[in-house]
Amino acid sequence: MNAEDRIAEFRRATERLAEALAAGDANPLFVDAAIQRFEFCVELAWKSLREVLARDHGVNVASPKPALQEAYRLHLIDDEAVWLDMLRDRNLCVHTYREALAREIYQRLPRYAKLLAQLAARL
């Protein structure tokens, strides 16, 4: 997959995350769906960054954390600490499921969704 295709996929995923968040948290299935879409978005965000870093800056990275660090260094993202928090939350969601943790992370999703959408527009 080339950079443009990956970025287009990332943009679509951010739109789907916004849709999931708009559904609210009254139903646990909506919370789970939003968290799953968040996981997809974070995965696509770092992979899109990896593509852009290689294509536009000659920087090769193999994993999410270095991708975020380089993106911050090159001003592709504005707040490295929040992005690293987002990555940590994504990893917690993927590797464990605890309802209390899911609810806690869900509360942070609107902020994360905004940053993900901003990155998608920037790329």
Backbone as numpy.savetxt, mean C-alpha at the origin, in Angstrom:
# Nx Ny Nz CAx CAy CAz Cx Cy Cz
5.62 -8.23 -16.35 4.78 -7.06 -16.35 5.67 -5.82 -16.35
5.36 -4.88 -17.21 6.17 -3.66 -17.25 5.66 -2.64 -16.22
6.42 -1.56 -16.08 6.11 -0.55 -15.06 4.72 0.05 -15.26
4.37 0.39 -16.47 3.08 1.02 -16.71 1.91 0.10 -16.36
2.04 -1.17 -16.69 0.99 -2.13 -16.35 0.87 -2.29 -14.84
2.01 -2.37 -14.17 2.01 -2.52 -12.71 1.37 -1.29 -12.05
1.72 -0.11 -12.53 1.17 1.13 -11.97 -0.34 1.19 -12.21
-0.78 0.79 -13.39 -2.22 0.78 -13.67 -2.95 -0.17 -12.74
-2.35 -1.31 -12.48 -2.93 -2.27 -11.55 -2.99 -1.68 -10.14
-1.93 -0.99 -9.76 -1.88 -0.33 -8.45 -2.97 0.73 -8.33
-3.15 1.52 -9.37 -4.21 2.54 -9.34 -5.59 1.92 -9.16
-5.84 0.85 -9.89 -7.14 0.16 -9.75 -7.32 -0.37 -8.33
-6.26 -0.90 -7.78 -6.33 -1.44 -6.42 -6.63 -0.35 -5.40
-6.06 0.84 -5.59 -6.34 1.93 -4.64 -7.80 2.36 -4.75
-8.35 2.32 -5.94 -9.77 2.64 -6.12 -10.64 1.61 -5.41
-10.26 0.36 -5.51 -11.03 -0.71 -4.86 -10.92 -0.61 -3.34
-9.76 -0.19 -2.84 -9.62 0.03 -1.40 -10.56 1.14 -0.94
-10.62 2.22 -1.70 -11.53 3.32 -1.36 -12.97 2.84 -1.33
-13.35 2.00 -2.28 -14.71 1.44 -2.29 -14.97 0.62 -1.04
-14.02 -0.19 -0.65 -14.19 -1.04 0.54 -14.34 -0.18 1.80
-13.55 0.87 1.90 -13.64 1.74 3.06 -14.96 2.50 3.09
-15.47 2.84 1.92 -16.75 3.55 1.85 -17.91 2.68 2.35
-17.75 1.38 2.31 -18.79 0.46 2.77 -18.96 0.51 4.29
-17.95 1.01 4.99 -18.05 1.13 6.44 -17.63 -0.13 7.17
-17.75 -0.08 8.48 -17.28 -1.20 9.29 -18.38 -1.89 10.09
-19.63 -1.70 9.69 -20.75 -2.31 10.40 -20.73 -3.83 10.28
-20.26 -4.31 9.17 -20.22 -5.74 8.91 -18.76 -6.20 8.95
-18.45 -7.24 9.73 -17.07 -7.73 9.79 -16.51 -8.13 8.43
-17.37 -8.54 7.52 -16.90 -8.89 6.17 -16.35 -7.66 5.44
-16.94 -6.50 5.69 -16.46 -5.26 5.08 -15.07 -4.90 5.62
-14.89 -5.12 6.90 -13.57 -4.85 7.51 -12.54 -5.79 6.90
-12.88 -7.07 6.82 -11.96 -8.04 6.24 -11.64 -7.71 4.78
-12.65 -7.30 4.04 -12.44 -6.94 2.63 -11.52 -5.74 2.51
-11.73 -4.74 3.34 -10.88 -3.55 3.30 -9.44 -3.90 3.64
-9.25 -4.75 4.63 -7.89 -5.15 5.01 -7.24 -5.94 3.88
-7.98 -6.82 3.25 -7.42 -7.59 2.13 -7.03 -6.66 0.98
-7.85 -5.70 0.69 -7.54 -4.75 -0.38 -6.34 -3.88 0.00
-6.23 -3.53 1.27 -5.06 -2.81 1.76 -3.80 -3.63 1.52
-3.86 -4.92 1.84 -2.70 -5.79 1.62 -2.29 -5.78 0.15
-3.27 -5.89 -0.75 -2.98 -5.84 -2.19 -2.31 -4.52 -2.57
-2.86 -3.43 -2.03 -2.33 -2.11 -2.38 -0.88 -1.94 -1.94
-0.57 -2.37 -0.74 0.81 -2.24 -0.27 1.75 -3.06 -1.13
1.33 -4.26 -1.46 2.14 -5.12 -2.33 2.37 -4.46 -3.69
1.31 -3.96 -4.28 1.43 -3.30 -5.58 2.19 -1.98 -5.49
2.08 -1.29 -4.37 2.81 -0.02 -4.20 4.31 -0.26 -4.24
4.79 -1.20 -3.44 6.24 -1.38 -3.41 6.75 -1.97 -4.73
5.96 -2.82 -5.36 6.39 -3.38 -6.65 6.36 -2.32 -7.74
5.41 -1.40 -7.68 5.39 -0.28 -8.62 6.60 0.61 -8.40
6.89 0.87 -7.13 8.08 1.67 -6.81 9.34 0.98 -7.32
9.43 -0.32 -7.14 10.60 -1.07 -7.63 10.77 -0.86 -9.13
9.67 -0.93 -9.86 9.73 -0.74 -11.31 10.17 0.68 -11.67
9.59 1.67 -11.01 9.92 3.07 -11.29 11.35 3.39 -10.88
11.78 2.87 -9.76 13.16 3.10 -9.31 14.15 2.55 -10.33
13.90 1.37 -10.84 14.79 0.77 -11.84 14.73 1.52 -13.16
13.52 1.80 -13.62 13.33 2.43 -14.92 13.82 3.87 -14.96
13.47 4.65 -13.95 13.73 6.09 -14.00 14.98 6.53 -13.25
15.44 5.69 -12.32 16.55 6.12 -11.47 17.73 5.15 -11.46
17.61 4.03 -12.15 18.69 3.06 -12.19 18.98 2.41 -10.85
17.97 2.38 -9.98 18.12 1.81 -8.65 17.38 0.48 -8.61
18.10 -0.56 -8.22 17.48 -1.89 -8.14 17.30 -2.28 -6.68
16.09 -2.65 -6.34 15.76 -3.12 -5.00 15.03 -4.45 -5.13
15.15 -5.27 -4.10 14.55 -6.60 -4.17 13.43 -6.82 -3.17
13.24 -5.88 -2.26 12.23 -6.10 -1.23 11.58 -4.78 -0.84
10.47 -4.85 -0.10 9.69 -3.65 0.18 10.42 -2.55 0.96
11.09 -2.90 2.03 11.69 -1.86 2.87 12.72 -1.03 2.10
13.66 -1.65 1.38 14.58 -0.84 0.59 13.89 -0.02 -0.50
12.80 -0.56 -1.05 12.05 0.20 -2.06 11.49 1.47 -1.45
10.92 1.36 -0.26 10.36 2.53 0.41 11.45 3.52 0.81
12.58 3.01 1.28 13.67 3.89 1.68 14.21 4.67 0.48
14.38 4.00 -0.63 14.86 4.68 -1.85 13.82 5.65 -2.38
12.57 5.26 -2.33 11.49 6.15 -2.79 11.47 7.42 -1.95
11.70 7.30 -0.67 11.75 8.48 0.20 12.96 9.34 -0.17
14.10 8.69 -0.34 15.33 9.42 -0.68 15.16 10.21 -1.98
14.40 9.64 -2.91 14.20 10.28 -4.21 12.91 11.12 -4.25
12.28 11.31 -3.11 11.08 12.17 -2.97 9.86 11.64 -3.73
9.78 10.33 -3.87 8.59 9.72 -4.46 7.50 9.53 -3.41
7.92 9.41 -2.16 7.00 9.39 -1.03 7.48 10.43 -0.03
6.54 10.94 0.78 6.86 12.06 1.65 7.20 11.69 3.08
6.63 10.66 3.62 6.80 10.34 5.03 7.23 8.89 5.17
8.54 8.68 5.20 9.08 7.32 5.25 8.55 6.55 6.45
8.47 7.18 7.61 8.04 6.48 8.81 6.62 5.93 8.68
5.72 6.71 8.11 4.34 6.24 7.94 4.31 5.08 6.94
5.08 5.18 5.88 5.12 4.09 4.90 5.69 2.82 5.52
6.69 2.95 6.38 7.22 1.77 7.06 6.21 1.21 8.05
5.43 2.08 8.70 4.34 1.62 9.56 3.30 0.87 8.74
3.01 1.40 7.56 2.04 0.76 6.67 2.53 -0.64 6.29
3.81 -0.75 5.97 4.39 -2.04 5.61 4.31 -3.00 6.80
4.60 -2.51 7.99 4.51 -3.34 9.19 3.08 -3.82 9.40
2.11 -2.93 9.24 0.71 -3.32 9.40 0.30 -4.34 8.35
0.77 -4.16 7.15 0.47 -5.13 6.09 1.03 -6.50 6.47
2.26 -6.52 6.97 2.88 -7.79 7.35 2.14 -8.44 8.52
1.69 -7.64 9.46 0.91 -8.18 10.58 -0.39 -8.80 10.09
-1.04 -8.15 9.15 -2.30 -8.67 8.61 -2.10 -9.98 7.87
-1.04 -10.05 7.11 -0.80 -11.22 6.28 -0.43 -12.43 7.11
0.36 -12.22 8.15 0.93 -13.35 8.88 0.16 -13.76 10.13
-0.74 -12.94 10.58 -1.55 -13.30 11.73 -2.94 -12.72 11.55
-3.90 -13.40 12.13 -5.23 -12.79 12.15 -5.73 -12.81 13.58
-5.86 -11.63 14.11 -6.49 -11.43 15.41 -7.49 -10.31 15.19
-8.71 -10.55 15.61 -9.76 -9.57 15.32 -9.45 -8.20 15.92
-8.93 -8.17 17.13 -8.61 -6.88 17.75 -7.56 -6.14 16.94
-6.56 -6.86 16.47 -5.51 -6.24 15.63 -6.11 -5.77 14.31
-6.98 -6.57 13.73 -7.61 -6.19 12.46 -8.39 -4.89 12.63
-9.12 -4.77 13.71 -9.89 -3.53 13.96 -8.96 -2.34 14.15
-7.87 -2.57 14.86 -6.90 -1.49 15.09 -6.30 -1.01 13.76
-5.91 -1.95 12.93 -5.33 -1.59 11.63 -6.39 -0.96 10.74
-7.61 -1.47 10.79 -8.69 -0.90 9.99 -8.85 0.59 10.27
-8.68 0.99 11.51 -8.81 2.41 11.88 -7.75 3.27 11.20
-6.62 2.67 10.85 -5.55 3.42 10.18 -5.70 3.43 8.65
-6.58 2.60 8.14 -6.70 2.46 6.68 -7.07 3.74 5.95
-7.94 4.59 6.46 -8.22 5.82 5.71 -6.97 6.67 5.46
-6.11 6.79 6.46 -4.86 7.54 6.27 -3.97 6.83 5.25
-3.85 5.52 5.40 -3.03 4.76 4.46 -3.59 4.85 3.04
-4.91 4.75 2.91 -5.53 4.81 1.59 -5.22 6.14 0.90
-5.23 7.20 1.67 -4.92 8.52 1.11 -3.48 8.55 0.57
-2.54 8.02 1.34 -1.14 8.00 0.90 -0.94 7.09 -0.31
-1.61 5.95 -0.30 -1.52 5.04 -1.43 -2.07 5.69 -2.71
-3.20 6.37 -2.59 -3.79 7.06 -3.74 -2.89 8.18 -4.24
-2.28 8.90 -3.31 -1.35 9.96 -3.71 -0.17 9.40 -4.48
0.37 8.29 -4.00 1.49 7.66 -4.71 1.03 7.19 -6.09
-0.11 6.56 -6.16 -0.61 6.07 -7.45 -0.74 7.23 -8.44
-1.22 8.36 -7.99 -1.34 9.54 -8.87 0.03 10.07 -9.25
0.96 10.06 -8.33 2.30 10.58 -8.57 3.07 9.74 -9.58
2.85 8.43 -9.53 3.58 7.56 -10.43 2.98 7.62 -11.83
